[in-house]
């Protein structure tokens, strides 16, 4: 059975479900702007298009290498910041302590 996951276009602020290609060369493109879609994961729920701050948070998370894939136990992707304030606090923590941005963003 094919596994479907969410792919997003951060510029257009839209998400689409596609079959996951495990080779990493999915080639899915946004039907609006034709840019490559980013794999967000199967547990991803897109924020409303008009919520710019939520899409900015999502952009930071995806560019840091975090996604919204289910853990093997089915308990979800773990903690993800939901506001710009939380993102700023965690990135400041990462700079102070020398930890990676991805690790700081995934820590509650």
C-alpha angles and dihedrals in degrees: 000000000000117000115230124205138173122265121189139203107210094193095055094032095229135125133208135190115235136163111271115247107206093200090075092234099101097148094200112158133196110258090217105048101010093231120139116274120235120229108243100173140249095281093054120125114189118230118232112285092239093056098093095173093056090051090049089053089048090050092053092048096049094045089050089058099255121131139174102252120146116254115242090260092055093243096126135258096298129239119349124174114248103194137051089240092059090047092051092048093050094045090050088051090051092052092047096048101032094238120141119270091238092054093047092048092051094050116094 
